[in-house]
Amino acid sequence: MKARIVAFALALVIAFASGCGGEAKSPARDTARAAVLLVAEGVRVADKACATFGENDDSILKTCVDAYGTARSSLIAAEAAVDAWDAGDRKDFTCALAASVRGLSAIANAATSAGAKLPLIVTDALTLGAAFAGGACK
Amino acid sequence: MNPLDIGIKLLGLAAQTAPVIADFIRKAVDANPDHAVSKRVSDVLPVESASEHALKDLSK
C-alpha cells in the first residue's frame, strides 16, 4: 500500500515537472476564460491601489492609466479569442493575454512604488497569466 | 446571501460530484454569453479606470 502511494506521488511529481519549464501548454477553453477573468480582476484591484496610493503623483497615475488601457483592450481581445476557441488560433489568445499581463505588471509596479501593498489576487493573476502566456507568443 | 447565489453554490457543489452536471453547466454558460453566471471583461473593467478618475481629480 505504502509503495503504491509513493509510486503515485512520484508519478504526480513527474507529470508536474514535465509541465514546467517547457513550452507553454495550450489551456482548455474554460481554463483560458477563467485566466482572462482572473487577470481582469487583478487589473481592477491593482488600478484601484494605484489610484489610492498615487493620488498625488500624476506621473504614477499616468503610468497606470496607459497600462490599464493596454491591459483592458488586450483582455477584450483575449476574451474574443476564447469565444472563438474552436475556430481560432490559440496564438491570438496567448499573445493578447501576454500583453494584458505586461499591462497588469506595469500597474502593479507603479502602485508598489507609490507605497501600495498589493493583494494576493494581483500576484496570483500575474503568476497565472504569465504561465499561460509565457513563451508561446512569437 | 440571495437565492441566486445559493443556487449557484449548490450547482457548484453538484458539479464537483457529477461530471454530467459540470458539463451541462459549461454548455449552458457557453451557449449564452449574456448569461448572469458568465462575466465579461467589460463588466469587470469599465472604460474609465480608477487611476484616470484620480488623475482628473488631481488636475482640477
N, CA and C atoms of all chains as a GROMACS GRO file, in nm:
protein
  594
    1MET      N    1   0.083  -0.121   0.000
    1MET     CA    2   0.000   0.000   0.000
    1MET      C    3   0.087   0.127   0.000
    2LYS      N    4   0.192   0.123   0.089
    2LYS     CA    5   0.281   0.238   0.101
    2LYS      C    6   0.356   0.260  -0.032
    3ALA      N    7   0.396   0.147  -0.092
    3ALA     CA    8   0.470   0.156  -0.220
    3ALA      C    9   0.381   0.216  -0.328
    4ARG      N   10   0.252   0.183  -0.324
    4ARG     CA   11   0.158   0.240  -0.423
    4ARG      C   12   0.146   0.391  -0.407
    5ILE      N   13   0.138   0.432  -0.280
    5ILE     CA   14   0.125   0.577  -0.254
    5ILE      C   15   0.250   0.650  -0.303
    6VAL      N   16   0.367   0.592  -0.273
    6VAL     CA   17   0.492   0.653  -0.316
    6VAL      C   18   0.498   0.660  -0.469
    7ALA      N   19   0.456   0.550  -0.536
    7ALA     CA   20   0.459   0.546  -0.682
    7ALA      C   21   0.364   0.651  -0.740
    8PHE      N   22   0.248   0.665  -0.676
    8PHE     CA   23   0.150   0.764  -0.724
    8PHE      C   24   0.204   0.906  -0.708
    9ALA      N   25   0.265   0.930  -0.589
    9ALA     CA   26   0.321   1.064  -0.564
    9ALA      C   27   0.433   1.094  -0.663
   10LEU      N   28   0.515   0.992  -0.693
   10LEU     CA   29   0.625   1.009  -0.788
   10LEU      C   30   0.570   1.041  -0.928
   11ALA      N   31   0.463   0.970  -0.965
   11ALA     CA   32   0.400   0.994  -1.097
   11ALA      C   33   0.349   1.137  -1.105
   12LEU      N   34   0.290   1.184  -0.993
   12LEU     CA   35   0.239   1.322  -0.990
   12LEU      C   36   0.353   1.422  -1.006
   13VAL      N   37   0.463   1.396  -0.934
   13VAL     CA   38   0.579   1.486  -0.941
   13VAL      C   39   0.634   1.490  -1.084
   14ILE      N   40   0.646   1.372  -1.147
   14ILE     CA   41   0.699   1.366  -1.284
   14ILE      C   42   0.605   1.440  -1.380
   15ALA      N   43   0.473   1.416  -1.362
   15ALA     CA   44   0.375   1.482  -1.450
   15ALA      C   45   0.382   1.633  -1.433
   16PHE      N   46   0.396   1.677  -1.307
   16PHE     CA   47   0.403   1.822  -1.280
   16PHE      C   48   0.532   1.879  -1.338
   17ALA      N   49   0.644   1.808  -1.314
   17ALA     CA   50   0.774   1.860  -1.360
   17ALA      C   51   0.779   1.868  -1.512
   18SER      N   52   0.718   1.772  -1.580
   18SER     CA   53   0.721   1.775  -1.726
   18SER      C   54   0.637   1.889  -1.781
   19GLY      N   55   0.544   1.938  -1.700
   19GLY     CA   56   0.461   2.051  -1.743
   19GLY      C   57   0.526   2.186  -1.716
   20CYS      N   58   0.636   2.187  -1.639
   20CYS     CA   59   0.701   2.313  -1.604
   20CYS      C   60   0.828   2.331  -1.684
   21GLY      N   61   0.854   2.454  -1.720
   21GLY     CA   62   0.981   2.486  -1.784
   21GLY      C   63   0.981   2.460  -1.933
   22GLY      N   64   0.891   2.379  -1.982
   22GLY     CA   65   0.886   2.352  -2.125
   22GLY      C   66   0.802   2.456  -2.196
   23GLU      N   67   0.764   2.426  -2.320
   23GLU     CA   68   0.681   2.519  -2.395
   23GLU      C   69   0.543   2.526  -2.329
   24ALA      N   70   0.483   2.646  -2.327
   24ALA     CA   71   0.352   2.663  -2.262
   24ALA      C   72   0.250   2.573  -2.330
   25LYS      N   73   0.170   2.505  -2.247
   25LYS     CA   74   0.070   2.413  -2.299
   25LYS      C   75  -0.056   2.492  -2.329
   26SER      N   76  -0.123   2.460  -2.438
   26SER     CA   77  -0.247   2.529  -2.470
   26SER      C   78  -0.354   2.491  -2.368
   27PRO      N   79  -0.411   2.589  -2.300
   27PRO     CA   80  -0.509   2.554  -2.198
   27PRO      C   81  -0.644   2.517  -2.261
   28ALA      N   82  -0.729   2.450  -2.181
   28ALA     CA   83  -0.865   2.424  -2.227
   28ALA      C   84  -0.941   2.556  -2.227
   29ARG      N   85  -1.050   2.559  -2.304
   29ARG     CA   86  -1.123   2.685  -2.320
   29ARG      C   87  -1.173   2.740  -2.187
   30ASP      N   88  -1.227   2.653  -2.102
   30ASP     CA   89  -1.282   2.703  -1.976
   30ASP      C   90  -1.171   2.759  -1.886
   31THR      N   91  -1.054   2.695  -1.891
   31THR     CA   92  -0.941   2.745  -1.812
   31THR      C   93  -0.893   2.878  -1.868
   32ALA      N   94  -0.892   2.888  -2.000
   32ALA     CA   95  -0.849   3.013  -2.065
   32ALA      C   96  -0.942   3.127  -2.025
   33ARG      N   97  -1.073   3.098  -2.023
   33ARG     CA   98  -1.170   3.203  -1.987
   33ARG      C   99  -1.149   3.246  -1.840
   34ALA      N  100  -1.125   3.147  -1.755
   34ALA     CA  101  -1.101   3.178  -1.613
   34ALA      C  102  -0.975   3.263  -1.598
   35ALA      N  103  -0.872   3.233  -1.676
   35ALA     CA  104  -0.747   3.310  -1.668
   35ALA      C  105  -0.771   3.455  -1.710
   36VAL      N  106  -0.849   3.474  -1.817
   36VAL     CA  107  -0.880   3.610  -1.865
   36VAL      C  108  -0.951   3.689  -1.755
   37LEU      N  109  -1.049   3.625  -1.691
   37LEU     CA  110  -1.126   3.696  -1.588
   37LEU      C  111  -1.042   3.720  -1.462
   38LEU      N  112  -0.952   3.628  -1.431
   38LEU     CA  113  -0.865   3.649  -1.314
   38LEU      C  114  -0.770   3.766  -1.339
   39VAL      N  115  -0.712   3.771  -1.459
   39VAL     CA  116  -0.621   3.883  -1.491
   39VAL      C  117  -0.701   4.014  -1.490
   40ALA      N  118  -0.825   4.012  -1.543
   40ALA     CA  119  -0.909   4.132  -1.542
   40ALA      C  120  -0.934   4.179  -1.398
   41GLU      N  121  -0.963   4.086  -1.310
   41GLU     CA  122  -0.986   4.121  -1.169
   41GLU      C  123  -0.857   4.176  -1.106
   42GLY      N  124  -0.745   4.115  -1.142
   42GLY     CA  125  -0.615   4.166  -1.093
   42GLY      C  126  -0.590   4.308  -1.140
   43VAL      N  127  -0.622   4.337  -1.266
   43VAL     CA  128  -0.605   4.472  -1.320
   43VAL      C  129  -0.694   4.571  -1.244
   44ARG      N  130  -0.818   4.531  -1.218
   44ARG     CA  131  -0.912   4.620  -1.147
   44ARG      C  132  -0.860   4.654  -1.008
   45VAL      N  133  -0.814   4.552  -0.936
   45VAL     CA  134  -0.766   4.572  -0.798
   45VAL      C  135  -0.636   4.655  -0.797
   46ALA      N  136  -0.544   4.623  -0.889
   46ALA     CA  137  -0.416   4.697  -0.894
   46ALA      C  138  -0.440   4.842  -0.933
   47ASP      N  139  -0.533   4.864  -1.025
   47ASP     CA  140  -0.565   5.002  -1.068
   47ASP      C  141  -0.622   5.083  -0.952
   48LYS      N  142  -0.707   5.018  -0.873
   48LYS     CA  143  -0.766   5.086  -0.757
   48LYS      C  144  -0.656   5.122  -0.656
   49ALA      N  145  -0.562   5.030  -0.635
   49ALA     CA  146  -0.449   5.057  -0.543
   49ALA      C  147  -0.365   5.171  -0.597
   50CYS      N  148  -0.344   5.173  -0.727
   50CYS     CA  149  -0.265   5.280  -0.790
   50CYS      C  150  -0.335   5.415  -0.771
   51ALA      N  151  -0.467   5.416  -0.790
   51ALA     CA  152  -0.543   5.541  -0.775
   51ALA      C  153  -0.541   5.591  -0.630
   52THR      N  154  -0.543   5.498  -0.536
   52THR     CA  155  -0.545   5.534  -0.395
   52THR      C  156  -0.409   5.584  -0.347
   53PHE      N  157  -0.305   5.504  -0.376
   53PHE     CA  158  -0.172   5.538  -0.323
   53PHE      C  159  -0.100   5.643  -0.408
   54GLY      N  160  -0.139   5.656  -0.535
   54GLY     CA  161  -0.071   5.753  -0.620
   54GLY      C  162  -0.154   5.877  -0.647
   55GLU      N  163  -0.253   5.902  -0.562
   55GLU     CA  164  -0.349   6.010  -0.589
   55GLU      C  165  -0.286   6.148  -0.602
   56ASN      N  166  -0.166   6.165  -0.543
   56ASN     CA  167  -0.100   6.296  -0.552
   56ASN      C  168   0.019   6.297  -0.648
   57ASP      N  169   0.034   6.191  -0.724
   57ASP     CA  170   0.150   6.180  -0.812
   57ASP      C  171   0.102   6.156  -0.956
   58ASP      N  172   0.106   6.263  -1.037
   58ASP     CA  173   0.048   6.248  -1.171
   58ASP      C  174   0.127   6.154  -1.262
   59SER      N  175   0.259   6.141  -1.238
   59SER     CA  176   0.336   6.050  -1.326
   59SER      C  177   0.298   5.904  -1.298
   60ILE      N  178   0.275   5.872  -1.171
   60ILE     CA  179   0.231   5.734  -1.138
   60ILE      C  180   0.092   5.710  -1.196
   61LEU      N  181   0.005   5.807  -1.179
   61LEU     CA  182  -0.132   5.791  -1.230
   61LEU      C  183  -0.134   5.775  -1.382
   62LYS      N  184  -0.048   5.854  -1.450
   62LYS     CA  185  -0.044   5.844  -1.597
   62LYS      C  186   0.006   5.706  -1.641
   63THR      N  187   0.105   5.654  -1.569
   63THR     CA  188   0.156   5.519  -1.599
   63THR      C  189   0.042   5.418  -1.587
   64CYS      N  190  -0.035   5.431  -1.480
   64CYS     CA  191  -0.145   5.336  -1.457
   64CYS      C  192  -0.255   5.351  -1.561
   65VAL      N  193  -0.285   5.475  -1.598
   65VAL     CA  194  -0.390   5.499  -1.700
   65VAL      C  195  -0.351   5.432  -1.832
   66ASP      N  196  -0.225   5.453  -1.874
   66ASP     CA  197  -0.179   5.394  -2.001
   66ASP      C  198  -0.180   5.241  -1.994
   67ALA      N  199  -0.125   5.188  -1.883
   67ALA     CA  200  -0.116   5.042  -1.870
   67ALA      C  201  -0.256   4.980  -1.860
   68TYR      N  202  -0.348   5.050  -1.795
   68TYR     CA  203  -0.486   5.000  -1.784
   68TYR      C  204  -0.550   4.989  -1.923
   69GLY      N  205  -0.528   5.092  -2.005
   69GLY     CA  206  -0.584   5.090  -2.142
   69GLY      C  207  -0.530   4.972  -2.222
   70THR      N  208  -0.399   4.950  -2.210
   70THR     CA  209  -0.336   4.836  -2.280
   70THR      C  210  -0.394   4.704  -2.230
   71ALA      N  211  -0.398   4.692  -2.097
   71ALA     CA  212  -0.445   4.566  -2.037
   71ALA      C  213  -0.591   4.540  -2.074
   72ARG      N  214  -0.674   4.643  -2.067
   72ARG     CA  215  -0.817   4.626  -2.095
   72ARG      C  216  -0.841   4.582  -2.240
   73SER      N  217  -0.778   4.653  -2.335
   73SER     CA  218  -0.802   4.617  -2.476
   73SER      C  219  -0.745   4.478  -2.506
   74SER      N  220  -0.633   4.444  -2.444
   74SER     CA  221  -0.575   4.310  -2.466
   74SER      C  222  -0.664   4.201  -2.408
   75LEU      N  223  -0.722   4.229  -2.292
   75LEU     CA  224  -0.810   4.130  -2.230
   75LEU      C  225  -0.937   4.110  -2.312
   76ILE      N  226  -0.987   4.218  -2.370
   76ILE     CA  227  -1.106   4.205  -2.456
   76ILE      C  228  -1.072   4.121  -2.580
   77ALA      N  229  -0.951   4.142  -2.634
   77ALA     CA  230  -0.906   4.061  -2.748
   77ALA      C  231  -0.890   3.914  -2.707
   78ALA      N  232  -0.833   3.891  -2.588
   78ALA     CA  233  -0.816   3.753  -2.539
   78ALA      C  234  -0.952   3.686  -2.519
   79GLU      N  235  -1.046   3.765  -2.468
   79GLU     CA  236  -1.182   3.713  -2.446
   79GLU      C  237  -1.248   3.675  -2.580
   80ALA      N  238  -1.226   3.759  -2.681
   80ALA     CA  239  -1.282   3.729  -2.814
   80ALA      C  240  -1.220   3.600  -2.870
   81ALA      N  241  -1.090   3.581  -2.843
   81ALA     CA  242  -1.023   3.458  -2.889
   81ALA      C  243  -1.081   3.336  -2.818
   82VAL      N  244  -1.116   3.352  -2.690
   82VAL     CA  245  -1.177   3.241  -2.616
   82VAL      C  246  -1.316   3.211  -2.672
   83ASP      N  247  -1.391   3.318  -2.705
   83ASP     CA  248  -1.526   3.300  -2.761
   83ASP      C  249  -1.520   3.222  -2.893
   84ALA      N  250  -1.414   3.244  -2.970
   84ALA     CA  251  -1.400   3.175  -3.100
   84ALA      C  252  -1.300   3.060  -3.088
   85TRP      N  253  -1.298   2.995  -2.972
   85TRP     CA  254  -1.194   2.896  -2.938
   85TRP      C  255  -1.183   2.785  -3.042
   86ASP      N  256  -1.296   2.730  -3.085
   86ASP     CA  257  -1.291   2.614  -3.175
   86ASP      C  258  -1.236   2.652  -3.313
   87ALA      N  259  -1.267   2.774  -3.356
   87ALA     CA  260  -1.224   2.814  -3.490
   87ALA      C  261  -1.092   2.890  -3.487
   88GLY      N  262  -1.059   2.942  -3.372
   88GLY     CA  263  -0.948   3.038  -3.366
   88GLY      C  264  -0.810   2.978  -3.351
   89ASP      N  265  -0.716   3.066  -3.366
   89ASP     CA  266  -0.576   3.032  -3.347
   89ASP      C  267  -0.542   3.060  -3.201
   90ARG      N  268  -0.487   2.960  -3.132
   90ARG     CA  269  -0.455   2.976  -2.990
   90ARG      C  270  -0.351   3.086  -2.968
   91LYS      N  271  -0.273   3.115  -3.071
   91LYS     CA  272  -0.169   3.217  -3.058
   91LYS      C  273  -0.230   3.355  -3.031
   92ASP      N  274  -0.349   3.381  -3.092
   92ASP     CA  275  -0.418   3.508  -3.066
   92ASP      C  276  -0.444   3.525  -2.918
   93PHE      N  277  -0.487   3.415  -2.856
   93PHE     CA  278  -0.518   3.419  -2.713
   93PHE      C  279  -0.392   3.444  -2.631
   94THR      N  280  -0.288   3.367  -2.657
   94THR     CA  281  -0.168   3.379  -2.575
   94THR      C  282  -0.101   3.515  -2.593
   95CYS      N  283  -0.102   3.568  -2.716
   95CYS     CA  284  -0.040   3.699  -2.740
   95CYS      C  285  -0.118   3.810  -2.668
   96ALA      N  286  -0.252   3.802  -2.677
   96ALA     CA  287  -0.335   3.903  -2.612
   96ALA      C  288  -0.321   3.894  -2.460
   97LEU      N  289  -0.318   3.772  -2.408
   97LEU     CA  290  -0.303   3.756  -2.263
   97LEU      C  291  -0.166   3.805  -2.217
   98ALA      N  292  -0.063   3.779  -2.297
   98ALA     CA  293   0.072   3.827  -2.263
   98ALA      C  294   0.075   3.979  -2.255
   99ALA      N  295   0.008   4.046  -2.350
   99ALA     CA  296   0.004   4.193  -2.349
   99ALA      C  297  -0.070   4.244  -2.226
  100SER      N  298  -0.177   4.175  -2.189
  100SER     CA  299  -0.254   4.219  -2.071
  100SER      C  300  -0.173   4.199  -1.943
  101VAL      N  301  -0.094   4.092  -1.938
  101VAL     CA  302  -0.010   4.067  -1.820
  101VAL      C  303   0.099   4.174  -1.810
  102ARG      N  304   0.152   4.219  -1.925
  102ARG     CA  305   0.250   4.329  -1.922
  102ARG      C  306   0.186   4.456  -1.867
  103GLY      N  307   0.061   4.482  -1.908
  103GLY     CA  308  -0.012   4.599  -1.858
  103GLY      C  309  -0.034   4.588  -1.707
  104LEU      N  310  -0.077   4.469  -1.664
  104LEU     CA  311  -0.100   4.448  -1.520
  104LEU      C  312   0.029   4.466  -1.442
  105SER      N  313   0.137   4.416  -1.498
  105SER     CA  314   0.267   4.427  -1.431
  105SER      C  315   0.307   4.574  -1.415
  106ALA      N  316   0.282   4.654  -1.519
  106ALA     CA  317   0.316   4.798  -1.513
  106ALA      C  318   0.233   4.868  -1.406
  107ILE      N  319   0.104   4.835  -1.398
  107ILE     CA  320   0.018   4.896  -1.295
  107ILE      C  321   0.066   4.854  -1.156
  108ALA      N  322   0.095   4.725  -1.143
  108ALA     CA  323   0.138   4.672  -1.012
  108ALA      C  324   0.269   4.740  -0.968
  109ASN      N  325   0.363   4.757  -1.062
  109ASN     CA  326   0.490   4.823  -1.028
  109ASN      C  327   0.468   4.967  -0.986
  110ALA      N  328   0.381   5.038  -1.059
  110ALA     CA  329   0.353   5.178  -1.027
  110ALA      C  330   0.287   5.190  -0.890
  111ALA      N  331   0.190   5.101  -0.864
  111ALA     CA  332   0.120   5.105  -0.735
  111ALA      C  333   0.216   5.073  -0.621
  112THR      N  334   0.305   4.976  -0.643
  112THR     CA  335   0.402   4.939  -0.540
  112THR      C  336   0.498   5.054  -0.512
  113SER      N  337   0.541   5.122  -0.620
  113SER     CA  338   0.634   5.234  -0.600
  113SER      C  339   0.566   5.350  -0.527
  114ALA      N  340   0.432   5.354  -0.534
  114ALA     CA  341   0.359   5.458  -0.460
  114ALA      C  342   0.333   5.417  -0.316
  115GLY      N  343   0.374   5.295  -0.280
  115GLY     CA  344   0.360   5.250  -0.141
  115GLY      C  345   0.249   5.150  -0.118
  116ALA      N  346   0.183   5.105  -0.224
  116ALA     CA  347   0.073   5.009  -0.206
  116ALA      C  348   0.129   4.869  -0.180
  117LYS      N  349   0.058   4.796  -0.093
  117LYS     CA  350   0.090   4.654  -0.074
  117LYS      C  351  -0.017   4.579  -0.152
  118LEU      N  352   0.026   4.510  -0.256
  118LEU     CA  353  -0.072   4.451  -0.348
  118LEU      C  354  -0.139   4.328  -0.288
  119PRO      N  355  -0.271   4.318  -0.305
  119PRO     CA  356  -0.342   4.199  -0.258
  119PRO      C  357  -0.297   4.074  -0.336
  120LEU      N  358  -0.320   3.958  -0.275
  120LEU     CA  359  -0.275   3.833  -0.338
  120LEU      C  360  -0.336   3.809  -0.475
  121ILE      N  361  -0.457   3.862  -0.497
  121ILE     CA  362  -0.520   3.836  -0.627
  121ILE      C  363  -0.437   3.896  -0.741
  122VAL      N  364  -0.367   4.005  -0.713
  122VAL     CA  365  -0.284   4.067  -0.818
  122VAL      C  366  -0.164   3.978  -0.849
  123THR      N  367  -0.096   3.930  -0.745
  123THR     CA  368   0.020   3.843  -0.770
  123THR      C  369  -0.024   3.709  -0.829
  124ASP      N  370  -0.140   3.660  -0.786
  124ASP     CA  371  -0.191   3.535  -0.844
  124ASP      C  372  -0.221   3.554  -0.994
  125ALA      N  373  -0.284   3.669  -1.026
  125ALA     CA  374  -0.318   3.697  -1.166
  125ALA      C  375  -0.191   3.709  -1.250
  126LEU      N  376  -0.088   3.773  -1.195
  126LEU     CA  377   0.039   3.786  -1.268
  126LEU      C  378   0.101   3.649  -1.292
  127THR      N  379   0.100   3.565  -1.189
  127THR     CA  380   0.163   3.433  -1.200
  127THR      C  381   0.087   3.344  -1.299
  128LEU      N  382  -0.045   3.339  -1.282
  128LEU     CA  383  -0.124   3.252  -1.370
  128LEU      C  384  -0.124   3.304  -1.514
  129GLY      N  385  -0.141   3.435  -1.529
  129GLY     CA  386  -0.141   3.493  -1.664
  129GLY      C  387  -0.010   3.468  -1.735
  130ALA      N  388   0.101   3.485  -1.664
  130ALA     CA  389   0.233   3.463  -1.724
  130ALA      C  390   0.253   3.316  -1.759
  131ALA      N  391   0.196   3.227  -1.677
  131ALA     CA  392   0.211   3.083  -1.704
  131ALA      C  393   0.144   3.044  -1.835
  132PHE      N  394   0.028   3.104  -1.863
  132PHE     CA  395  -0.043   3.072  -1.987
  132PHE      C  396   0.018   3.142  -2.107
  133ALA      N  397   0.066   3.263  -2.085
  133ALA     CA  398   0.112   3.344  -2.197
  133ALA      C  399   0.260   3.323  -2.229
  134GLY      N  400   0.335   3.272  -2.131
  134GLY     CA  401   0.480   3.267  -2.144
  134GLY      C  402   0.530   3.179  -2.257
  135GLY      N  403   0.615   3.236  -2.339
  135GLY     CA  404   0.688   3.158  -2.438
  135GLY      C  405   0.612   3.117  -2.562
  136ALA      N  406   0.479   3.131  -2.562
  136ALA     CA  407   0.402   3.079  -2.676
  136ALA      C  408   0.370   3.186  -2.779
  137CYS      N  409   0.397   3.314  -2.748
  137CYS     CA  410   0.362   3.422  -2.840
  137CYS      C  411   0.485   3.466  -2.917
  138LYS      N  412   0.493   3.432  -3.044
  138LYS     CA  413   0.610   3.470  -3.125
  138LYS      C  414   0.564   3.533  -3.254
  139MET      N  415  -2.719   3.626   0.182
  139MET     CA  416  -2.696   3.563   0.051
  139MET      C  417  -2.830   3.548  -0.024
  140ASN      N  418  -2.835   3.598  -0.147
  140ASN     CA  419  -2.961   3.591  -0.218
  140ASN      C  420  -2.983   3.452  -0.282
  141PRO      N  421  -3.107   3.422  -0.322
  141PRO     CA  422  -3.137   3.288  -0.374
  141PRO      C  423  -3.052   3.249  -0.495
  142LEU      N  424  -3.018   3.348  -0.579
  142LEU     CA  425  -2.935   3.316  -0.698
  142LEU      C  426  -2.797   3.267  -0.654
  143ASP      N  427  -2.738   3.336  -0.555
  143ASP     CA  428  -2.606   3.294  -0.504
  143ASP      C  429  -2.612   3.154  -0.444
  144ILE      N  430  -2.721   3.130  -0.367
  144ILE     CA  431  -2.736   2.997  -0.306
  144ILE      C  432  -2.748   2.891  -0.414
  145GLY      N  433  -2.829   2.921  -0.517
  145GLY     CA  434  -2.848   2.827  -0.629
  145GLY      C  435  -2.716   2.798  -0.699
  146ILE      N  436  -2.638   2.904  -0.722
  146ILE     CA  437  -2.508   2.887  -0.790
  146ILE      C  438  -2.414   2.802  -0.706
  147LYS      N  439  -2.415   2.827  -0.573
  147LYS     CA  440  -2.329   2.748  -0.483
  147LYS      C  441  -2.369   2.600  -0.487
  148LEU      N  442  -2.501   2.576  -0.484
  148LEU     CA  443  -2.549   2.437  -0.486
  148LEU      C  444  -2.512   2.370  -0.618
  149LEU      N  445  -2.526   2.444  -0.728
  149LEU     CA  446  -2.489   2.389  -0.859
  149LEU      C  447  -2.340   2.357  -0.863
  150GLY      N  448  -2.260   2.446  -0.802
  150GLY     CA  449  -2.115   2.424  -0.796
  150GLY      C  450  -2.083   2.296  -0.720
  151LEU      N  451  -2.152   2.275  -0.607
  151LEU     CA  452  -2.130   2.153  -0.528
  151LEU      C  453  -2.170   2.029  -0.607
  152ALA      N  454  -2.286   2.041  -0.676
  152ALA     CA  455  -2.333   1.928  -0.756
  152ALA      C  456  -2.235   1.898  -0.870
  153ALA      N  457  -2.182   2.006  -0.929
  153ALA     CA  458  -2.090   1.989  -1.042
  153ALA      C  459  -1.961   1.920  -1.000
  154GLN      N  460  -1.921   1.944  -0.872
  154GLN     CA  461  -1.798   1.880  -0.824
  154GLN      C  462  -1.815   1.729  -0.811
  155THR      N  463  -1.938   1.684  -0.784
  155THR     CA  464  -1.958   1.540  -0.763
  155THR      C  465  -2.008   1.471  -0.889
  156ALA      N  466  -2.071   1.544  -0.981
  156ALA     CA  467  -2.125   1.479  -1.101
  156ALA      C  468  -2.074   1.548  -1.228
  157PRO      N  469  -1.989   1.480  -1.304
  157PRO     CA  470  -1.935   1.538  -1.427
  157PRO      C  471  -2.043   1.577  -1.527
  158VAL      N  472  -2.157   1.505  -1.525
  158VAL     CA  473  -2.266   1.536  -1.619
  158VAL      C  474  -2.321   1.676  -1.591
  159ILE      N  475  -2.334   1.707  -1.461
  159ILE     CA  476  -2.385   1.839  -1.423
  159ILE      C  477  -2.283   1.947  -1.461
  160ALA      N  478  -2.155   1.918  -1.437
  160ALA     CA  479  -2.050   2.014  -1.473
  160ALA      C  480  -2.053   2.043  -1.622
  161ASP      N  481  -2.071   1.938  -1.703
  161ASP     CA  482  -2.076   1.953  -1.849
  161ASP      C  483  -2.198   2.034  -1.890
  162PHE      N  484  -2.313   2.006  -1.823
  162PHE     CA  485  -2.436   2.078  -1.852
  162PHE      C  486  -2.420   2.227  -1.824
  163ILE      N  487  -2.358   2.258  -1.708
  163ILE     CA  488  -2.340   2.400  -1.671
  163ILE      C  489  -2.249   2.469  -1.771
  164ARG      N  490  -2.140   2.400  -1.808
  164ARG     CA  491  -2.046   2.460  -1.902
  164ARG      C  492  -2.115   2.492  -2.035
  165LYS      N  493  -2.196   2.396  -2.084
  165LYS     CA  494  -2.266   2.419  -2.211
  165LYS      C  495  -2.367   2.532  -2.198
  166ALA      N  496  -2.437   2.534  -2.085
  166ALA     CA  497  -2.540   2.638  -2.064
  166ALA      C  498  -2.476   2.777  -2.061
  167VAL      N  499  -2.364   2.788  -1.995
  167VAL     CA  500  -2.296   2.918  -1.986
  167VAL      C  501  -2.240   2.959  -2.122
  168ASP      N  502  -2.181   2.862  -2.193
  168ASP     CA  503  -2.122   2.893  -2.322
  168ASP      C  504  -2.227   2.926  -2.427
  169ALA      N  505  -2.344   2.864  -2.416
  169ALA     CA  506  -2.448   2.886  -2.516
  169ALA      C  507  -2.503   3.027  -2.508
  170ASN      N  508  -2.492   3.087  -2.393
  170ASN     CA  509  -2.548   3.220  -2.376
  170ASN      C  510  -2.445   3.312  -2.311
  171PRO      N  511  -2.372   3.389  -2.394
  171PRO     CA  512  -2.266   3.474  -2.339
  171PRO      C  513  -2.318   3.581  -2.244
  172ASP      N  514  -2.446   3.614  -2.256
  172ASP     CA  515  -2.502   3.718  -2.168
  172ASP      C  516  -2.562   3.660  -2.039
  173HIS      N  517  -2.542   3.529  -2.020
  173HIS     CA  518  -2.597   3.464  -1.902
  173HIS      C  519  -2.540   3.528  -1.776
  174ALA      N  520  -2.622   3.532  -1.669
  174ALA     CA  521  -2.580   3.600  -1.546
  174ALA      C  522  -2.453   3.540  -1.486
  175VAL      N  523  -2.432   3.409  -1.508
  175VAL     CA  524  -2.315   3.343  -1.449
  175VAL      C  525  -2.188   3.383  -1.524
  176SER      N  526  -2.205   3.416  -1.653
  176SER     CA  527  -2.090   3.443  -1.738
  176SER      C  528  -2.051   3.591  -1.731
  177LYS      N  529  -1.937   3.619  -1.671
  177LYS     CA  530  -1.890   3.757  -1.660
  177LYS      C  531  -1.808   3.793  -1.782
  178ARG      N  532  -1.814   3.919  -1.822
  178ARG     CA  533  -1.734   3.966  -1.934
  178ARG      C  534  -1.628   4.063  -1.882
  179VAL      N  535  -1.522   4.078  -1.961
  179VAL     CA  536  -1.414   4.170  -1.922
  179VAL      C  537  -1.469   4.311  -1.902
  180SER      N  538  -1.560   4.351  -1.990
  180SER     CA  539  -1.614   4.488  -1.980
  180SER      C  540  -1.698   4.508  -1.853
  181ASP      N  541  -1.746   4.397  -1.794
  181ASP     CA  542  -1.818   4.408  -1.665
  181ASP      C  543  -1.720   4.436  -1.552
  182VAL      N  544  -1.601   4.378  -1.564
  182VAL     CA  545  -1.501   4.392  -1.457
  182VAL      C  546  -1.424   4.523  -1.472
  183LEU      N  547  -1.392   4.559  -1.597
  183LEU     CA  548  -1.308   4.677  -1.622
  183LEU      C  549  -1.387   4.782  -1.699
  184PRO      N  550  -1.431   4.888  -1.633
  184PRO     CA  551  -1.501   4.996  -1.704
  184PRO      C  552  -1.404   5.071  -1.796
  185VAL      N  553  -1.457   5.147  -1.891
  185VAL     CA  554  -1.370   5.221  -1.984
  185VAL      C  555  -1.281   5.318  -1.907
  186GLU      N  556  -1.342   5.392  -1.813
  186GLU     CA  557  -1.261   5.487  -1.733
  186GLU      C  558  -1.211   5.417  -1.606
  187SER      N  559  -1.080   5.412  -1.595
  187SER     CA  560  -1.021   5.343  -1.480
  187SER      C  561  -1.025   5.432  -1.356
  188ALA      N  562  -1.000   5.369  -1.240
  188ALA     CA  563  -0.993   5.445  -1.115
  188ALA      C  564  -0.876   5.544  -1.119
  189SER      N  565  -0.765   5.502  -1.182
  189SER     CA  566  -0.648   5.592  -1.189
  189SER      C  567  -0.677   5.711  -1.280
  190GLU      N  568  -0.755   5.689  -1.386
  190GLU     CA  569  -0.791   5.801  -1.475
  190GLU      C  570  -0.880   5.900  -1.401
  191HIS      N  571  -0.970   5.845  -1.323
  191HIS     CA  572  -1.059   5.928  -1.243
  191HIS      C  573  -0.977   6.012  -1.143
  192ALA      N  574  -0.880   5.945  -1.079
  192ALA     CA  575  -0.793   6.015  -0.982
  192ALA      C  576  -0.709   6.122  -1.051
  193LEU      N  577  -0.663   6.092  -1.172
  193LEU     CA  578  -0.582   6.188  -1.247
  193LEU      C  579  -0.663   6.314  -1.283
  194LYS      N  580  -0.790   6.291  -1.318
  194LYS     CA  581  -0.879   6.405  -1.348
  194LYS      C  582  -0.901   6.489  -1.223
  195ASP      N  583  -0.918   6.423  -1.110
  195ASP     CA  584  -0.937   6.496  -0.983
  195ASP      C  585  -0.812   6.578  -0.949
  196LEU      N  586  -0.696   6.519  -0.975
  196LEU     CA  587  -0.569   6.584  -0.941
  196LEU      C  588  -0.546   6.709  -1.027
  197SER      N  589  -0.591   6.702  -1.152
  197SER     CA  590  -0.565   6.817  -1.242
  197SER      C  591  -0.671   6.926  -1.229
  198LYS      N  592  -0.770   6.907  -1.142
  198LYS     CA  593  -0.872   7.010  -1.123
  198LYS      C  594  -0.816   7.129  -1.043
   0.00000   0.00000   0.00000
